Structures are given as structure tokens and as C-alpha cells.
Amino acid sequence: MFAGSIPALITPFRNGSFAEDVFRDFVEWQIAEGSSALVPVGTTGEAATLSKDEHFEVVRVCADQVRGRVPVIAGAGSNDTRVAIGNVQAAKESGADAVLMVPPYYNRPSQEGIFQHFAAVAAECELPIILYNVPGRTVTDIQPETVIRIVEAFPDKFVAIKDATGDLARVSKHRAALRAGFAQLSGNDETALAFNAMGGVGCISVAANVAPKLCAQFQAAWAEGNTAIALALHDRLFALHLALFTDASPGPVKYAVNKLRPEISAELRLPMVQPSDASKAAVDAAMAAAGII
């Protein structure tokens, strides 16, 4: 159910509000270009600056536009366990097929606290859960032993992990201990090829906002055993993967999407601001090198 190229969708704004019309068109484009699932209101979707009502309105609109054609994976994490449980319930009511959930951030629980957090969520959750380990943002790291403990304790609830640690050895550690059906998804575009080589099955991607067809072709080539094609596509996209993080994300990716689809504003919510001129130049060059513009 969870494999291939899965864009972590931007949330378009117009004059400070969610721009539903262009978001629906964007979702439609993503499906047409071959994205295998969609993640609304993740980090790239600026979930941190959406109200709860806005957050789940974005999920509802995404699910309504998708109409079951691909899975919708809603961002639902919180550093308050009670809020995380409520987010899962709201995601289900909004039409999501699964949720993406970080460990608690800021309050930095121990590994036991992380386990108990996810155990409490699992007890109340009716949707599949994808763990999202991104220590660079949460300052909390789900260690491999804890990932294994969580999945083994609740095998019907925890179906995948988005791993943005950059530690490729973890793919093998997880794979050695867990069932074959547990999906490992890269959270970093630039190492997605190596991640797949270690046993991953896809990527929850920032670059797929800009290059959905190329990202989908890259993942399909790897899955079909066409490693030379996958490597060529990786090389073609590599500069873009790096350029989209030359300033605080999602500034560069919103700038890139606006270049391709001018009806989608590059507008951000504070404290996020527009990328620097140097970042914009890097994105422009990378998009040209990839043949996108």
C-alpha cells in the first residue's frame, strides 16, 4: 500500500488563507504524473502554522479530490499524546487512509516515553500509522530498538516508517528484525537510491512536488530492477534534491512550484520567509539541469 514516490504536499495560500481551488488542481496533477500516494499537512505542508480546523480541512479536500485513487496519508503528530490521538481521529473523519506521526518534539521523552506515546496512540487509532523519524526537526530520535519494539507490539497498526535520519544502516537493522511487509520509506530525496538499495521501497518526497513524473519514474525503475535507469534519473534530479534545501523548507520548493505553475503562489506563513536570491538561483539551475524548465 505504501511504496513508490509519495509527495509531501505543499499547502498553497492566497492572501493568508488556504487556496483550495489550486490545491485541488495540484492534487490532480500529482495523481496524473504517477505519484503513488499523497501526504497532506506534513512538514512541507506547513502543518506547524495551520490551525486545527485548517489542518483537517486540507486533509478533507485532499481526500475528496483523490476519491480513493491513491492513499492519502495525513500528518497527525503532536508532542502531546492526547492531541496526537485526537489528530488521528480527525484524520479518519476527514477521509485519510493512514497517518504520518513524528515522535514527541520539544519535550524530548526517553525511548520508553516514545514507546508509551505510540502505544497510547495505537490503542485509540483505527488507521494505519507510518512512523516519521526526523531528529533534525524533532530533536527526538526513535532508535532502531524502539522502532522494532513498537512495530512488534502493534503489528497491525504500524505499517511503515519514513526515515529521515540519513543513517542508511538503520534500513538493514529494521529489515533484519521486522516482517517483510513493513515498508521503509526514505525521508531524504538525495539518498533515496541508496535507501532503496538497502531495502527501502520508496520515498516521501519534497522534490516530487516539483518533478512528480521523474520521481515516480525513478521509483518505478528501481522497483522493476532497471537500476541503470534509476541511477540516471537519480543523477538528473540530484542537484534539485540539494537545491530545495538551500534555504529553510518549504521556501525553495514553493518557489519552484510557482515557477512551474504560476497560479500556485509561493506565499508562506511566518516564521517562514521567502528563500534567498542565492537559493532561488540554485533552484533555477537545478530545475534547468533536470529539464523541468
C-alpha positions as CSV (number, residue, x, y, z in Angstrom):
1,M,0.0,0.0,0.0
2,F,2.9,2.4,0.8
3,A,5.6,2.4,-1.8
4,G,7.0,4.4,-4.7
5,S,7.0,8.2,-5.0
6,I,4.9,9.9,-2.3
7,P,5.0,13.7,-2.3
8,A,4.8,15.5,1.0
9,L,2.5,18.2,-0.5
10,I,2.9,21.9,-0.1
11,T,-0.1,23.8,1.2
12,P,-0.9,26.7,-1.2
13,F,-2.0,30.0,0.3
14,R,-3.7,33.0,-1.2
15,N,-3.7,36.2,0.9
16,G,-3.1,34.2,4.0
17,S,-5.8,31.6,3.5
18,F,-5.8,28.0,2.2
19,A,-6.2,28.2,-1.6
20,E,-8.5,25.2,-2.1
21,D,-9.0,25.6,-5.8
22,V,-5.4,25.4,-6.8
23,F,-4.7,22.7,-4.2
24,R,-7.3,20.5,-5.9
25,D,-5.7,21.1,-9.3
26,F,-2.3,20.3,-7.8
27,V,-3.5,17.1,-6.3
28,E,-5.0,16.1,-9.7
29,W,-1.7,16.8,-11.4
30,Q,0.2,14.7,-8.8
31,I,-2.0,11.7,-9.5
32,A,-1.8,12.2,-13.3
33,E,2.0,12.3,-13.0
34,G,2.2,9.0,-11.3
35,S,2.5,9.7,-7.5
36,S,1.6,6.5,-5.6
37,A,0.2,8.2,-2.5
38,L,-0.1,11.8,-1.1
39,V,0.9,13.3,2.2
40,P,-1.1,16.5,3.0
41,V,-0.1,18.6,6.1
42,G,3.3,17.2,6.7
43,T,6.3,19.4,7.4
44,T,6.4,20.6,3.8
45,G,2.7,21.4,4.1
46,E,3.5,23.9,6.9
47,A,1.4,22.0,9.4
48,A,3.1,23.9,12.2
49,T,1.4,27.1,11.3
50,L,-2.1,25.8,10.4
51,S,-4.9,25.9,12.9
52,K,-6.5,22.5,13.7
53,D,-9.5,23.4,11.6
54,E,-7.3,24.4,8.7
55,H,-5.2,21.3,9.1
56,F,-8.0,18.9,8.7
57,E,-9.8,20.9,6.0
58,V,-6.6,20.4,3.9
59,V,-6.9,16.7,4.6
60,R,-10.6,16.6,3.8
61,V,-10.1,18.5,0.5
62,C,-7.2,16.2,-0.5
63,A,-9.2,13.0,0.2
64,D,-12.3,14.4,-1.5
65,Q,-10.2,15.2,-4.7
66,V,-8.4,11.9,-4.6
67,R,-11.6,9.8,-4.4
68,G,-9.8,6.7,-3.4
69,R,-7.4,6.6,-6.4
70,V,-4.3,6.7,-4.2
71,P,-3.8,6.5,-0.4
72,V,-4.0,9.8,1.5
73,I,-1.6,9.9,4.5
74,A,-2.4,12.7,6.8
75,G,0.2,14.4,9.0
76,A,-1.0,13.8,12.6
77,G,1.9,14.1,15.0
78,S,2.0,16.1,18.3
79,N,4.2,16.3,21.3
80,D,1.0,16.0,23.4
81,T,-0.2,12.4,23.3
82,R,-3.8,13.4,23.8
83,V,-3.6,15.8,20.9
84,A,-2.0,13.1,18.7
85,I,-4.9,10.7,19.5
86,G,-7.4,13.5,18.6
87,N,-5.5,14.2,15.4
88,V,-5.7,10.6,14.3
89,Q,-9.4,10.6,14.9
90,A,-9.8,13.9,13.0
91,A,-7.8,12.5,10.1
92,K,-10.1,9.5,9.9
93,E,-13.2,11.7,9.9
94,S,-11.6,13.8,7.2
95,G,-11.1,10.8,4.9
96,A,-7.5,9.9,5.3
97,D,-6.3,6.3,4.7
98,A,-3.4,6.5,7.1
99,V,-1.5,8.9,9.3
100,L,2.1,10.0,9.5
101,M,3.3,10.6,13.0
102,V,6.5,12.0,14.5
103,P,7.7,11.2,18.0
104,P,7.0,13.9,20.6
105,Y,9.2,17.0,19.9
106,Y,10.5,19.7,22.2
107,N,9.7,17.9,25.5
108,R,12.2,15.2,24.3
109,P,10.9,12.0,26.0
110,S,13.1,9.0,26.7
111,Q,12.9,5.9,24.5
112,E,10.4,4.5,27.0
113,G,8.4,7.6,26.7
114,I,8.4,7.4,22.9
115,F,7.2,3.8,23.1
116,Q,4.4,4.7,25.6
117,H,3.4,7.6,23.4
118,F,2.9,5.4,20.3
119,A,1.3,2.6,22.4
120,A,-1.3,5.1,23.7
121,V,-2.0,6.3,20.1
122,A,-2.2,2.8,18.8
123,A,-4.8,1.8,21.4
124,E,-7.1,4.6,20.1
125,C,-6.2,4.5,16.4
126,E,-8.3,3.0,13.7
127,L,-6.0,3.9,10.8
128,P,-2.6,2.5,9.8
129,I,0.3,4.6,11.3
130,I,3.5,5.5,9.5
131,L,6.3,6.4,11.9
132,Y,8.2,9.5,10.9
133,N,11.7,9.8,12.4
134,V,13.2,13.2,11.7
135,P,15.6,14.1,14.5
136,G,16.8,17.2,12.7
137,R,13.4,18.8,13.3
138,T,12.0,17.0,16.4
139,V,15.3,16.6,18.4
140,T,13.9,13.2,19.3
141,D,15.2,10.1,17.7
142,I,13.3,6.8,17.6
143,Q,16.2,4.4,18.0
144,P,16.1,1.2,15.9
145,E,15.4,-0.9,19.0
146,T,12.4,1.3,19.8
147,V,11.1,1.1,16.2
148,I,11.3,-2.7,16.4
149,R,9.6,-2.8,19.8
150,I,6.8,-0.5,18.6
151,V,6.1,-2.5,15.4
152,E,6.3,-5.9,17.1
153,A,4.0,-4.8,19.9
154,F,1.4,-3.4,17.4
155,P,2.0,-5.1,14.1
156,D,-1.5,-4.3,12.7
157,K,-1.1,-0.6,13.4
158,F,2.4,0.4,12.5
159,V,2.8,-0.4,8.8
160,A,5.8,1.7,7.7
161,I,8.4,4.2,8.6
162,K,9.6,7.4,7.0
163,D,13.2,7.6,7.9
164,A,14.8,11.0,7.6
165,T,17.8,10.3,9.9
166,G,20.2,9.9,7.0
167,D,21.6,6.7,8.7
168,L,21.3,4.1,5.9
169,A,22.4,1.3,8.2
170,R,19.1,1.6,10.0
171,V,17.3,0.2,6.9
172,S,19.1,-3.1,7.4
173,K,18.7,-3.1,11.1
174,H,14.9,-2.7,10.8
175,R,14.7,-5.2,7.9
176,A,16.6,-7.8,9.8
177,A,14.2,-7.7,12.7
178,L,10.8,-6.9,11.2
179,R,8.3,-8.6,9.0
180,A,8.8,-8.4,5.2
181,G,5.6,-6.4,4.8
182,F,6.8,-3.4,6.9
183,A,7.5,-0.6,4.4
184,Q,10.6,1.5,4.8
185,L,10.4,4.9,3.1
186,S,13.2,7.4,2.7
187,G,12.6,10.8,4.1
188,N,15.5,12.3,2.1
189,D,15.4,12.6,-1.7
190,E,19.1,12.8,-2.2
191,T,19.7,9.4,-0.6
192,A,16.6,7.6,-1.8
193,L,18.5,5.5,-4.3
194,A,20.9,4.2,-1.6
195,F,18.0,3.8,0.8
196,N,16.2,1.5,-1.7
197,A,19.4,-0.4,-2.3
198,M,19.4,-1.2,1.4
199,G,15.8,-2.5,1.3
200,G,13.6,0.6,1.1
201,V,10.5,0.7,-1.1
202,G,10.0,4.4,-1.8
203,C,10.3,8.0,-0.7
204,I,8.1,10.5,1.0
205,S,9.5,13.3,-1.2
206,V,9.8,17.0,-1.3
207,A,11.2,17.0,-4.9
208,A,8.0,15.2,-6.1
209,N,6.2,18.5,-5.6
210,V,8.2,19.9,-8.5
211,A,9.1,16.8,-10.5
212,P,6.4,14.2,-9.8
213,K,6.7,12.3,-13.1
214,L,10.5,12.0,-12.8
215,C,10.3,11.0,-9.2
216,A,7.7,8.4,-10.0
217,Q,9.7,7.1,-12.9
218,F,12.8,6.8,-10.7
219,Q,11.0,4.8,-8.1
220,A,9.3,2.6,-10.7
221,A,12.6,1.9,-12.4
222,W,14.2,0.8,-9.2
223,A,11.2,-1.4,-8.3
224,E,11.3,-3.1,-11.7
225,G,15.1,-3.8,-11.4
226,N,16.1,-1.2,-14.0
227,T,19.0,0.0,-11.9
228,A,20.8,1.9,-14.7
229,I,17.6,3.9,-15.5
230,A,17.1,4.6,-11.8
231,L,20.7,5.8,-11.4
232,A,20.4,8.1,-14.5
233,L,17.2,9.6,-13.0
234,H,18.8,10.0,-9.6
235,D,21.7,11.9,-11.3
236,R,19.3,14.0,-13.2
237,L,17.4,15.0,-10.1
238,F,20.3,15.2,-7.6
239,A,21.0,18.9,-7.9
240,L,17.3,19.6,-7.4
241,H,17.2,17.5,-4.3
242,L,20.0,19.6,-2.8
243,A,18.7,22.9,-4.1
244,L,15.4,22.5,-2.4
245,F,17.2,22.7,0.9
246,T,19.5,25.6,0.2
247,D,17.2,27.7,2.5
248,A,14.5,26.8,5.0
249,S,12.0,24.4,3.6
250,P,9.4,24.8,2.2
251,G,10.5,28.1,0.9
252,P,12.6,26.8,-2.0
253,V,10.0,24.1,-3.0
254,K,7.2,26.6,-3.0
255,Y,9.3,28.9,-5.2
256,A,10.0,26.0,-7.6
257,V,6.3,25.0,-7.8
258,N,5.4,28.7,-8.5
259,K,7.9,28.7,-11.4
260,L,6.2,25.7,-12.9
261,R,2.6,26.5,-12.0
262,P,2.2,30.3,-11.6
263,E,-1.3,30.0,-10.3
264,I,0.1,28.5,-7.1
265,S,1.6,31.3,-5.0
266,A,4.9,30.9,-3.3
267,E,3.3,32.5,-0.2
268,L,4.5,31.2,3.2
269,R,3.3,31.8,6.7
270,L,5.7,33.4,9.3
271,P,8.1,32.5,10.7
272,M,8.9,31.0,7.2
273,V,10.1,33.6,4.7
274,Q,10.9,33.6,1.0
275,P,14.2,31.9,0.1
276,S,17.3,34.0,-0.5
277,D,18.4,35.0,-4.0
278,A,21.2,32.5,-3.9
279,S,18.7,29.7,-3.0
280,K,16.4,30.8,-5.9
281,A,19.3,30.8,-8.3
282,A,20.3,27.3,-7.2
283,V,16.7,26.1,-7.7
284,D,16.5,27.7,-11.1
285,A,19.8,26.0,-12.2
286,A,18.7,22.6,-10.8
287,M,15.3,22.7,-12.5
288,A,17.0,23.6,-15.8
289,A,19.5,20.8,-15.3
290,A,16.7,18.3,-14.7
291,G,14.9,19.5,-17.8
292,I,11.9,20.7,-15.9
293,I,12.1,24.3,-17.2
